[in-house]
Amino acid sequence: MPFHCTASGKMFLKAAELEASTEKSITDRNALLDEITKVRDQGFAIDEGEFMDDMVALAVPILGPQRRLMATLSFHAPSQRFDSKKALEHLPDLRIASAELSSLLEP
């Protein structure tokens, strides 16, 4: 069940602590909502040291029937080798792979 539209789910969301993993972690609820909107609009998410210092990550959705999120396809790399610009160079390939995986979930 989706957390945002069930009574129990809303309790989990309300109780979720936004604890910092690094100095770059998003811990403000409004900032997180803004980030979620941005991710939805652009169709991918990027992490620039928010979870682990000196790491960059890029993720795209794998969609199932009715275009619902079923999983994600992502990679992580040390920021000494990859910055966000270089990570985004791989976005087209991730999107192609994501589309191929999504097609396997169609009825």
C-alpha positions, 0 to 999 in steps of 0.5 A: 500500500502507498504510504501517503494514502493510508492511515498507517502509512501516514503514521510511518511518514509522520514518524520518519526521522530525517537523520543526516548521514552526511553534511549534505543529507536533506533533513528538512521536510520541505526541502525533501518534498522539493527534491521529490518534486524535482525527481518526479519532474526530471525522471531520475534522482542523483545523490551527491554525497548525501548518503556517503561522503565522497560518493555520487549515485544516479537512479532511474525508475523501473516501472511496472503495470500502470507505470507504477514504480516497482524498483530502481536501477542505479549506480554509485561511484566514488566522487574522486572518479565521478562527479554529477556531470560525468554520472549524468553522461550515463543517464541515457544508457540507464534509461534504455536499460530501465525501459527494457527491464520495465517491459519485462514486467508488462502482462 
